[in-house]
Every structure is written in structure tokens, then in C-alpha cells.
């Protein structure tokens, strides 16, 4: 279980690093900040994201799952609020597209690694 968390942490770190280089509205000052942001994001996803998904289930069903991207953007905002020195977000759309790109990169790395 700890190994799985560490692998996901590394994948999220890579995804956040690449996303901050691609999306102009997301910024992280250095690699340590990216690793810290990935840790906080992983802990938030494991602890409260599932609750948000359950509470917003009717909206998620009506939007055919697209609302999950809004929740993911919100989770990025929470990360930037908890550790503002690690991740800065300039707009909702930067968070939205950043969350989408992080999910795609992380899923791609997981698929590539066979996890």
C-alpha cells in the first residue's frame, strides 16, 4: 500500500511539473514545491475528494461526468490555498485545464508503468 502511494506520488509530481510548464496560469517555483504540491494533492484526493464526488453525484450524472473536472480544479485550488508557496493558480480556467492535463499525464504514466 505504501509503495502504491509512493508510485502515485511520483506520477503526480511528474504530471504537476509538466503541467506547470505547459499551462501558463499554473506556477511552481522549483521541484521541491512540485513534490510538496503533489503530496498535498494526493492526501486531499485520498481524504476528501471521494466525499465531494458523492455529494455532487446528481450534477455529475447530469453532466455525464464532466463536473468531475470542476472538482479536480477545486482540489488544485485547495492545494494552492494550503501551500501557496508551492503552487500558484491565476484563474479558474488555468486550474480547470491544469487538472485535466494532470489527470491525463498521471493516467498515461500509470498505464505506461502497468499500474
VODOBA-938998 format. One record per residue: residue number from 0; residue in one letter; x negated, y negated, z negated of N, C-alpha, C in turn. Coordinates in Angstrom, 3 decimals, padded with zeros to 6 digits. Atoms other than C-alpha are relative to their C-alpha. Example, Ala and Ser with C-alpha at 12.3 -4.5 7.8 and 13.67 -1.06 7.14 Angstrom:
<pts>
<resi: 0; resn: a; n.east: -000.890; n.north: 001.190; n.up: 000.000; ca.east: -012.300; ca.north: 004.500; ca.up: -007.800; c.east: -000.900; c.north: -001.200; c.up: 000.000>;
<resi: 1; resn: s; n.east: 000.820; n.north: 001.190; n.up: 000.060; ca.east: -013.670; ca.north: 001.060; ca.up: -007.140; c.east: 000.770; c.north: -001.090; c.up: -000.730>;
</pts>
This chain:
<pts>
<resi: 0; resn: x; n.east: -000.823; n.north: 001.198; n.up: 000.000; ca.east: 000.000; ca.north: 000.000; ca.up: 000.000; c.east: -000.867; c.north: -001.262; c.up: 000.000>;
<resi: 1; resn: x; n.east: 000.885; n.north: 001.167; n.up: 000.040; ca.east: -002.796; ca.north: -002.424; ca.up: -000.857; c.east: -000.739; c.north: -000.156; c.up: 001.327>;
<resi: 2; resn: x; n.east: 000.690; n.north: 000.056; n.up: -001.294; ca.east: -004.590; ca.north: -001.510; ca.up: 002.367; c.east: 000.918; c.north: -000.601; c.up: 001.061>;
<resi: 3; resn: x; n.east: -000.974; n.north: 000.534; n.up: -000.967; ca.east: -001.427; ca.north: -002.248; ca.up: 004.362; c.east: 000.156; c.north: -001.517; c.up: -000.171>;
<resi: 4; resn: x; n.east: -000.107; n.north: 001.435; n.up: 000.262; ca.east: -001.105; ca.north: -005.655; ca.up: 002.673; c.east: -001.240; c.north: -000.731; c.up: 000.518>;
<resi: 5; resn: x; n.east: 001.230; n.north: 000.642; n.up: -000.460; ca.east: -004.748; ca.north: -006.455; ca.up: 003.434; c.east: -000.051; c.north: -000.079; c.up: 001.530>;
<resi: 6; resn: x; n.east: -000.014; n.north: 000.012; n.up: -001.467; ca.east: -004.340; ca.north: -005.486; ca.up: 007.096; c.east: 000.964; c.north: -001.066; c.up: 000.500>;
<resi: 7; resn: x; n.east: -000.973; n.north: 001.028; n.up: -000.396; ca.east: -001.209; ca.north: -007.658; ca.up: 007.400; c.east: -000.554; c.north: -001.404; c.up: -000.282>;
<resi: 8; resn: x; n.east: 000.601; n.north: 001.286; n.up: 000.358; ca.east: -003.083; ca.north: -010.491; ca.up: 005.658; c.east: -001.022; c.north: -000.418; c.up: 001.060>;
<resi: 9; resn: x; n.east: 000.992; n.north: 000.298; n.up: -001.035; ca.east: -005.917; ca.north: -010.273; ca.up: 008.187; c.east: 000.702; c.north: -000.373; c.up: 001.307>;
<resi: 10; resn: x; n.east: -000.732; n.north: 000.293; n.up: -001.232; ca.east: -003.459; ca.north: -010.160; ca.up: 011.100; c.east: 000.669; c.north: -001.367; c.up: -000.072>;
<resi: 11; resn: x; n.east: -000.631; n.north: 001.318; n.up: 000.156; ca.east: -001.540; ca.north: -013.165; ca.up: 009.741; c.east: -001.038; c.north: -001.116; c.up: 000.019>;
<resi: 12; resn: x; n.east: 001.071; n.north: 001.003; n.up: -000.023; ca.east: -004.812; ca.north: -015.035; ca.up: 009.203; c.east: -000.425; c.north: -000.288; c.up: 001.432>;
<resi: 13; resn: x; n.east: 000.374; n.north: 000.176; n.up: -001.405; ca.east: -005.797; ca.north: -014.448; ca.up: 012.824; c.east: 001.104; c.north: -000.734; c.up: 000.750>;
<resi: 14; resn: x; n.east: -001.137; n.north: 000.623; n.up: -000.687; ca.east: -002.312; ca.north: -015.403; ca.up: 014.010; c.east: 000.113; c.north: -001.484; c.up: -000.360>;
<resi: 15; resn: x; n.east: -000.076; n.north: 001.408; n.up: 000.419; ca.east: -002.273; ca.north: -018.630; ca.up: 011.961; c.east: -001.166; c.north: -000.789; c.up: 000.593>;
<resi: 16; resn: x; n.east: 001.164; n.north: 000.687; n.up: -000.569; ca.east: -005.790; ca.north: -019.518; ca.up: 013.106; c.east: 000.227; c.north: -000.320; c.up: 001.475>;
<resi: 17; resn: x; n.east: -000.234; n.north: 000.227; n.up: -001.431; ca.east: -004.894; ca.north: -019.066; ca.up: 016.783; c.east: 001.137; c.north: -000.996; c.up: 000.231>;
<resi: 18; resn: x; n.east: -001.145; n.north: 000.898; n.up: -000.152; ca.east: -001.577; ca.north: -020.872; ca.up: 016.358; c.east: -000.378; c.north: -001.444; c.up: -000.288>;
<resi: 19; resn: x; n.east: 000.412; n.north: 001.382; n.up: 000.296; ca.east: -003.191; ca.north: -023.918; ca.up: 014.764; c.east: -000.878; c.north: -000.564; c.up: 001.106>;
<resi: 20; resn: x; n.east: 000.806; n.north: 000.467; n.up: -001.129; ca.east: -005.494; ca.north: -024.085; ca.up: 017.789; c.east: 000.865; c.north: -000.263; c.up: 001.237>;
<resi: 21; resn: x; n.east: -000.856; n.north: 000.124; n.up: -001.183; ca.east: -002.601; ca.north: -023.820; ca.up: 020.289; c.east: 001.086; c.north: -001.055; c.up: -000.190>;
<resi: 22; resn: x; n.east: -001.109; n.north: 000.924; n.up: 000.275; ca.east: 000.264; ca.north: -025.796; ca.up: 018.676; c.east: -000.574; c.north: -001.263; c.up: -000.632>;
<resi: 23; resn: x; n.east: 000.577; n.north: 001.257; n.up: 000.465; ca.east: -000.659; ca.north: -029.440; ca.up: 018.206; c.east: 000.524; c.north: -000.483; c.up: -001.345>;
<resi: 24; resn: x; n.east: -000.588; n.north: 000.488; n.up: 001.244; ca.east: 001.649; ca.north: -030.046; ca.up: 015.252; c.east: -000.338; c.north: 000.803; c.up: -001.230>;
<resi: 25; resn: x; n.east: 000.456; n.north: -000.805; n.up: 001.136; ca.east: 000.101; ca.north: -027.367; ca.up: 013.040; c.east: -001.507; c.north: -000.161; c.up: -000.127>;
<resi: 26; resn: x; n.east: 001.432; n.north: 000.223; n.up: 000.210; ca.east: -003.277; ca.north: -028.049; ca.up: 011.484; c.east: -000.454; c.north: 000.674; c.up: -001.285>;
<resi: 27; resn: x; n.east: 000.673; n.north: -000.561; n.up: 001.162; ca.east: -005.569; ca.north: -026.198; ca.up: 009.122; c.east: -001.457; c.north: -000.447; c.up: 000.085>;
<resi: 28; resn: x; n.east: 001.335; n.north: 000.591; n.up: -000.086; ca.east: -008.896; ca.north: -027.787; ca.up: 008.206; c.east: -001.135; c.north: 000.990; c.up: 000.235>;
<resi: 29; resn: x; n.east: 001.082; n.north: -000.971; n.up: -000.171; ca.east: -011.027; ca.north: -024.617; ca.up: 008.073; c.east: 000.538; c.north: 001.421; c.up: -000.180>;
<resi: 30; resn: x; n.east: -000.413; n.north: -001.401; n.up: 000.050; ca.east: -010.962; ca.north: -020.831; ca.up: 007.986; c.east: 000.463; c.north: 000.405; c.up: -001.405>;
<resi: 31; resn: x; n.east: -000.431; n.north: -000.302; n.up: 001.372; ca.east: -010.641; ca.north: -020.709; ca.up: 004.183; c.east: 001.442; c.north: -000.457; c.up: -000.189>;
<resi: 32; resn: x; n.east: -001.379; n.north: 000.493; n.up: 000.079; ca.east: -007.481; ca.north: -022.802; ca.up: 004.458; c.east: 000.952; c.north: 000.933; c.up: 000.743>;
<resi: 33; resn: x; n.east: -000.828; n.north: -000.939; n.up: -000.766; ca.east: -006.129; ca.north: -020.417; ca.up: 007.104; c.east: 000.238; c.north: 001.271; c.up: -000.809>;
<resi: 34; resn: x; n.east: -000.129; n.north: -001.217; n.up: 000.807; ca.east: -006.806; ca.north: -017.418; ca.up: 004.860; c.east: 000.936; c.north: -000.242; c.up: -001.181>;
<resi: 35; resn: x; n.east: -000.886; n.north: 000.338; n.up: 001.107; ca.east: -005.098; ca.north: -019.160; ca.up: 001.930; c.east: 001.442; c.north: -000.140; c.up: 000.475>;
<resi: 36; resn: x; n.east: -001.353; n.north: 000.145; n.up: -000.548; ca.east: -002.094; ca.north: -020.110; ca.up: 004.081; c.east: 000.594; c.north: 001.359; c.up: 000.348>;
<resi: 37; resn: x; n.east: -000.486; n.north: -001.347; n.up: -000.339; ca.east: -001.819; ca.north: -016.508; ca.up: 005.326; c.east: 000.365; c.north: 000.781; c.up: -001.253>;
<resi: 38; resn: x; n.east: -000.314; n.north: -000.677; n.up: 001.262; ca.east: -001.910; ca.north: -015.219; ca.up: 001.745; c.east: 001.325; c.north: -000.492; c.up: -000.559>;
<resi: 39; resn: x; n.east: -001.241; n.north: 000.573; n.up: 000.529; ca.east: 000.826; ca.north: -017.596; ca.up: 000.612; c.east: 001.186; c.north: 000.405; c.up: 000.877>;
<resi: 40; resn: x; n.east: -001.070; n.north: -000.402; n.up: -000.905; ca.east: 002.908; ca.north: -016.826; ca.up: 003.715; c.east: 000.371; c.north: 001.471; c.up: -000.215>;
<resi: 41; resn: x; n.east: -000.262; n.north: -001.420; n.up: 000.247; ca.east: 002.560; ca.north: -013.091; ca.up: 003.101; c.east: 000.733; c.north: 000.230; c.up: -001.303>;
<resi: 42; resn: x; n.east: -000.680; n.north: -000.140; n.up: 001.298; ca.east: 003.576; ca.north: -013.431; ca.up: -000.542; c.east: 001.431; c.north: -000.523; c.up: 000.071>;
<resi: 43; resn: x; n.east: -001.358; n.north: 000.531; n.up: -000.157; ca.east: 006.572; ca.north: -015.605; ca.up: 000.372; c.east: 000.872; c.north: 000.926; c.up: 000.827>;
<resi: 44; resn: x; n.east: -000.769; n.north: -000.924; n.up: -000.833; ca.east: 007.659; ca.north: -013.220; ca.up: 003.108; c.east: 000.390; c.north: 001.248; c.up: -000.786>;
<resi: 45; resn: x; n.east: -000.291; n.north: -001.200; n.up: 000.783; ca.east: 007.441; ca.north: -010.299; ca.up: 000.699; c.east: 000.980; c.north: -000.266; c.up: -001.138>;
<resi: 46; resn: x; n.east: -000.811; n.north: 000.267; n.up: 001.179; ca.east: 009.265; ca.north: -012.074; ca.up: -002.111; c.east: 001.359; c.north: -000.638; c.up: 000.292>;
<resi: 47; resn: x; n.east: -001.289; n.north: 000.691; n.up: -000.161; ca.east: 011.979; ca.north: -014.419; ca.up: -000.804; c.east: 000.568; c.north: 000.010; c.up: 001.409>;
<resi: 48; resn: x; n.east: -000.515; n.north: 000.024; n.up: -001.369; ca.east: 012.268; ca.north: -014.077; ca.up: 002.978; c.east: 001.184; c.north: 000.948; c.up: 000.169>;
<resi: 49; resn: x; n.east: -001.092; n.north: -000.968; n.up: -000.124; ca.east: 014.451; ca.north: -010.979; ca.up: 002.676; c.east: 001.291; c.north: -000.545; c.up: -000.594>;
<resi: 50; resn: x; n.east: -001.186; n.north: 000.599; n.up: 000.614; ca.east: 016.818; ca.north: -012.892; ca.up: 000.383; c.east: 000.626; c.north: -001.040; c.up: 000.940>;
<resi: 51; resn: x; n.east: -000.500; n.north: 000.985; n.up: -000.964; ca.east: 017.105; ca.north: -015.739; ca.up: 002.898; c.east: 000.674; c.north: 000.678; c.up: 001.187>;
<resi: 52; resn: x; n.east: -000.607; n.north: -000.719; n.up: -001.124; ca.east: 017.821; ca.north: -013.240; ca.up: 005.664; c.east: 001.367; c.north: 000.575; c.up: -000.371>;
<resi: 53; resn: x; n.east: -001.297; n.north: -000.539; n.up: 000.447; ca.east: 020.624; ca.north: -011.647; ca.up: 003.622; c.east: 001.022; c.north: -001.115; c.up: -000.134>;
<resi: 54; resn: x; n.east: -000.926; n.north: 001.117; n.up: 000.206; ca.east: 022.179; ca.north: -014.992; ca.up: 002.689; c.east: 000.466; c.north: -000.578; c.up: 001.338>;
<resi: 55; resn: x; n.east: -000.342; n.north: 000.589; n.up: -001.303; ca.east: 022.101; ca.north: -016.192; ca.up: 006.302; c.east: 000.426; c.north: 001.054; c.up: 001.025>;
<resi: 56; resn: x; n.east: -000.370; n.north: -001.077; n.up: -000.910; ca.east: 023.214; ca.north: -012.869; ca.up: 007.787; c.east: 001.148; c.north: -000.359; c.up: 000.948>;
<resi: 57; resn: x; n.east: -001.065; n.north: 000.353; n.up: -000.956; ca.east: 026.515; ca.north: -014.223; ca.up: 009.225; c.east: -000.480; c.north: -000.933; c.up: 001.122>;
<resi: 58; resn: x; n.east: 000.538; n.north: 000.919; n.up: -001.013; ca.east: 024.703; ca.north: -017.069; ca.up: 011.008; c.east: -000.943; c.north: 000.754; c.up: 000.932>;
<resi: 59; resn: x; n.east: 000.938; n.north: -000.787; n.up: -000.792; ca.east: 022.039; ca.north: -014.647; ca.up: 012.162; c.east: 000.724; c.north: 000.909; c.up: 000.987>;
<resi: 60; resn: x; n.east: -000.778; n.north: -000.855; n.up: -000.894; ca.east: 024.645; ca.north: -012.294; ca.up: 013.613; c.east: 000.608; c.north: -000.832; c.up: 001.126>;
<resi: 61; resn: x; n.east: -000.608; n.north: 000.854; n.up: -001.021; ca.east: 026.436; ca.north: -015.129; ca.up: 015.403; c.east: -001.023; c.north: -000.532; c.up: 001.002>;
<resi: 62; resn: x; n.east: 001.032; n.north: 000.530; n.up: -000.894; ca.east: 023.155; ca.north: -016.420; ca.up: 016.841; c.east: -000.816; c.north: 001.112; c.up: 000.660>;
<resi: 63; resn: x; n.east: 000.691; n.north: -001.165; n.up: -000.563; ca.east: 022.068; ca.north: -012.905; ca.up: 017.849; c.east: -001.464; c.north: 000.067; c.up: -000.449>;
<resi: 64; resn: x; n.east: 001.336; n.north: -000.110; n.up: 000.590; ca.east: 019.016; ca.north: -013.127; ca.up: 015.587; c.east: -000.892; c.north: -001.206; c.up: 000.191>;
<resi: 65; resn: x; n.east: 000.834; n.north: 001.181; n.up: -000.253; ca.east: 017.718; ca.north: -016.486; ca.up: 016.812; c.east: -000.217; c.north: -000.813; c.up: -001.272>;
<resi: 66; resn: x; n.east: 000.135; n.north: 000.770; n.up: 001.234; ca.east: 018.333; ca.north: -018.035; ca.up: 013.391; c.east: -001.173; c.north: 000.478; c.up: -000.850>;
<resi: 67; resn: x; n.east: 001.180; n.north: -000.495; n.up: 000.710; ca.east: 015.517; ca.north: -015.850; ca.up: 012.075; c.east: -001.198; c.north: -000.900; c.up: 000.261>;
<resi: 68; resn: x; n.east: 001.102; n.north: 000.920; n.up: -000.302; ca.east: 013.141; ca.north: -018.246; ca.up: 013.829; c.east: 000.078; c.north: -001.257; c.up: -000.854>;
<resi: 69; resn: x; n.east: -000.168; n.north: 001.154; n.up: 000.885; ca.east: 014.595; ca.north: -021.111; ca.up: 011.795; c.east: -000.486; c.north: 000.353; c.up: -001.404>;
<resi: 70; resn: x; n.east: 000.462; n.north: -000.441; n.up: 001.319; ca.east: 013.973; ca.north: -019.116; ca.up: 008.619; c.east: -001.524; c.north: 000.094; c.up: -000.018>;
<resi: 71; resn: x; n.east: 001.464; n.north: -000.078; n.up: -000.076; ca.east: 010.405; ca.north: -018.408; ca.up: 009.741; c.east: -000.640; c.north: -001.385; c.up: -000.006>;
<resi: 72; resn: x; n.east: 000.506; n.north: 001.376; n.up: 000.020; ca.east: 009.878; ca.north: -022.129; ca.up: 010.418; c.east: 000.102; c.north: -000.577; c.up: -001.403>;
<resi: 73; resn: x; n.east: -000.168; n.north: 000.453; n.up: 001.381; ca.east: 011.260; ca.north: -022.872; ca.up: 006.956; c.east: -001.081; c.north: 000.592; c.up: -000.904>;
<resi: 74; resn: x; n.east: 001.044; n.north: -000.634; n.up: 000.801; ca.east: 008.797; ca.north: -020.387; ca.up: 005.459; c.east: -001.347; c.north: -000.692; c.up: 000.222>;
<resi: 75; resn: x; n.east: 001.232; n.north: 000.758; n.up: -000.248; ca.east: 005.943; ca.north: -022.252; ca.up: 007.162; c.east: 000.013; c.north: -001.332; c.up: -000.731>;
<resi: 76; resn: x; n.east: -000.124; n.north: 001.250; n.up: 000.752; ca.east: 007.256; ca.north: -025.491; ca.up: 005.676; c.east: -000.253; c.north: 000.221; c.up: -001.486>;
<resi: 77; resn: x; n.east: 000.220; n.north: -000.302; n.up: 001.423; ca.east: 007.284; ca.north: -023.885; ca.up: 002.235; c.east: -001.492; c.north: 000.216; c.up: -000.263>;
<resi: 78; resn: x; n.east: 001.450; n.north: -000.189; n.up: 000.141; ca.east: 003.660; ca.north: -022.795; ca.up: 002.734; c.east: -000.701; c.north: -001.346; c.up: -000.013>;
<resi: 79; resn: x; n.east: 000.649; n.north: 001.321; n.up: -000.039; ca.east: 002.692; ca.north: -026.362; ca.up: 003.667; c.east: 000.346; c.north: -000.835; c.up: -001.224>;
<resi: 80; resn: x; n.east: -000.365; n.north: 000.707; n.up: 001.229; ca.east: 004.532; ca.north: -027.608; ca.up: 000.580; c.east: -000.777; c.north: 000.552; c.up: -001.191>;
<resi: 81; resn: x; n.east: 000.718; n.north: -000.620; n.up: 001.120; ca.east: 002.856; ca.north: -025.113; ca.up: -001.785; c.east: -001.493; c.north: -000.310; c.up: 000.064>;
<resi: 82; resn: x; n.east: 001.437; n.north: 000.277; n.up: -000.174; ca.east: -000.658; ca.north: -025.578; ca.up: -000.366; c.east: -000.194; c.north: -001.011; c.up: 001.128>;
<resi: 83; resn: x; n.east: 000.074; n.north: 001.012; n.up: -001.058; ca.east: -000.643; ca.north: -028.878; ca.up: 001.544; c.east: -001.413; c.north: -000.188; c.up: 000.568>;
<resi: 84; resn: x; n.east: 001.356; n.north: 000.129; n.up: -000.520; ca.east: -004.435; ca.north: -028.847; ca.up: 001.873; c.east: -000.343; c.north: 001.126; c.up: 000.967>;
<resi: 85; resn: x; n.east: 000.292; n.north: -001.139; n.up: -000.871; ca.east: -004.274; ca.north: -025.518; ca.up: 003.744; c.east: 000.709; c.north: -000.080; c.up: 001.347>;
<resi: 86; resn: x; n.east: -000.770; n.north: 000.021; n.up: -001.241; ca.east: -001.568; ca.north: -026.161; ca.up: 006.348; c.east: 000.817; c.north: -001.286; c.up: 000.046>;
<resi: 87; resn: x; n.east: -000.776; n.north: 001.216; n.up: -000.203; ca.east: -000.136; ca.north: -029.407; ca.up: 007.674; c.east: 000.899; c.north: 000.197; c.up: 001.214>;
<resi: 88; resn: x; n.east: -000.978; n.north: -000.128; n.up: -001.080; ca.east: 003.016; ca.north: -029.483; ca.up: 009.807; c.east: 000.564; c.north: -001.384; c.up: 000.268>;
<resi: 89; resn: x; n.east: -000.442; n.north: 001.350; n.up: -000.328; ca.east: 004.049; ca.north: -032.620; ca.up: 011.681; c.east: 001.479; c.north: -000.101; c.up: 000.341>;
<resi: 90; resn: x; n.east: -001.407; n.north: 000.073; n.up: -000.384; ca.east: 007.552; ca.north: -031.690; ca.up: 012.859; c.east: 000.654; c.north: 001.372; c.up: -000.099>;
<resi: 91; resn: x; n.east: -000.735; n.north: -001.250; n.up: 000.022; ca.east: 010.275; ca.north: -029.075; ca.up: 012.761; c.east: -000.342; c.north: 000.844; c.up: 001.218>;
<resi: 92; resn: x; n.east: 000.264; n.north: -000.757; n.up: -001.224; ca.east: 009.580; ca.north: -028.103; ca.up: 016.363; c.east: -001.389; c.north: 000.614; c.up: -000.009>;
<resi: 93; resn: x; n.east: 001.330; n.north: -000.599; n.up: 000.133; ca.east: 005.910; ca.north: -027.568; ca.up: 015.631; c.east: 000.077; c.north: 001.241; c.up: -000.891>;
<resi: 94; resn: x; n.east: -000.178; n.north: -001.155; n.up: 000.877; ca.east: 006.928; ca.north: -025.264; ca.up: 012.777; c.east: 000.761; c.north: 001.113; c.up: 000.712>;
<resi: 95; resn: x; n.east: -000.811; n.north: -000.979; n.up: -000.723; ca.east: 009.520; ca.north: -023.524; ca.up: 014.977; c.east: -000.847; c.north: 000.774; c.up: 001.007>;
<resi: 96; resn: x; n.east: 000.831; n.north: -000.657; n.up: -001.002; ca.east: 007.148; ca.north: -022.822; ca.up: 017.861; c.east: -001.190; c.north: 000.707; c.up: -000.644>;
<resi: 97; resn: x; n.east: 001.093; n.north: -000.650; n.up: 000.726; ca.east: 004.344; ca.north: -022.047; ca.up: 015.435; c.east: 000.438; c.north: 001.316; c.up: -000.617>;
<resi: 98; resn: x; n.east: -000.519; n.north: -001.232; n.up: 000.594; ca.east: 006.493; ca.north: -019.478; ca.up: 013.622; c.east: 000.206; c.north: 001.066; c.up: 001.071>;
<resi: 99; resn: x; n.east: -000.197; n.north: -000.946; n.up: -001.100; ca.east: 007.397; ca.north: -017.873; ca.up: 016.939; c.east: -001.336; c.north: 000.563; c.up: 000.472>;
<resi: 100; resn: x; n.east: 001.314; n.north: -000.444; n.up: -000.472; ca.east: 003.771; ca.north: -017.728; ca.up: 018.055; c.east: -000.706; c.north: 000.876; c.up: -001.040>;
<resi: 101; resn: x; n.east: 000.587; n.north: -000.824; n.up: 001.061; ca.east: 002.592; ca.north: -016.378; ca.up: 014.685; c.east: 000.622; c.north: 001.392; c.up: 000.011>;
<resi: 102; resn: x; n.east: -000.686; n.north: -001.298; n.up: -000.039; ca.east: 005.216; ca.north: -013.621; ca.up: 014.890; c.east: -000.462; c.north: 000.824; c.up: 001.207>;
<resi: 103; resn: x; n.east: 000.416; n.north: -000.715; n.up: -001.206; ca.east: 004.210; ca.north: -012.717; ca.up: 018.461; c.east: -001.437; c.north: 000.510; c.up: -000.136>;
<resi: 104; resn: x; n.east: 001.407; n.north: -000.394; n.up: 000.138; ca.east: 000.474; ca.north: -012.668; ca.up: 017.727; c.east: -000.149; c.north: 001.096; c.up: -001.048>;
<resi: 105; resn: x; n.east: 000.087; n.north: -001.000; n.up: 001.064; ca.east: 000.893; ca.north: -010.753; ca.up: 014.481; c.east: 000.564; c.north: 001.346; c.up: 000.444>;
<resi: 106; resn: x; n.east: -000.590; n.north: -001.246; n.up: -000.508; ca.east: 003.183; ca.north: -008.182; ca.up: 016.124; c.east: -000.910; c.north: 000.637; c.up: 001.050>;
<resi: 107; resn: x; n.east: 000.914; n.north: -000.516; n.up: -001.001; ca.east: 000.766; ca.north: -007.850; ca.up: 019.024; c.east: -001.220; c.north: 000.650; c.up: -000.631>;
<resi: 108; resn: x; n.east: 001.156; n.north: -000.587; n.up: 000.695; ca.east: -002.166; ca.north: -007.246; ca.up: 016.682; c.east: 000.396; c.north: 001.303; c.up: -000.695>;
<resi: 109; resn: x; n.east: -000.470; n.north: -001.219; n.up: 000.653; ca.east: -000.132; ca.north: -004.692; ca.up: 014.738; c.east: 000.171; c.north: 001.128; c.up: 001.019>;
<resi: 110; resn: x; n.east: -000.205; n.north: -001.001; n.up: -001.058; ca.east: 000.812; ca.north: -002.897; ca.up: 017.954; c.east: -001.344; c.north: 000.480; c.up: 000.530>;
<resi: 111; resn: x; n.east: 001.325; n.north: -000.341; n.up: -000.519; ca.east: -002.770; ca.north: -003.015; ca.up: 019.213; c.east: -000.750; c.north: 000.910; c.up: -000.969>;
<resi: 112; resn: x; n.east: 000.691; n.north: -000.787; n.up: 001.023; ca.east: -004.072; ca.north: -001.594; ca.up: 015.919; c.east: 000.721; c.north: 001.313; c.up: -000.304>;
<resi: 113; resn: x; n.east: -000.755; n.north: -001.222; n.up: 000.225; ca.east: -001.384; ca.north: 001.089; ca.up: 015.949; c.east: 000.666; c.north: 000.067; c.up: -001.358>;
<resi: 114; resn: x; n.east: -000.635; n.north: 000.038; n.up: 001.324; ca.east: 000.264; ca.north: -000.011; ca.up: 012.694; c.east: 001.476; c.north: -000.224; c.up: 000.136>;
</pts>
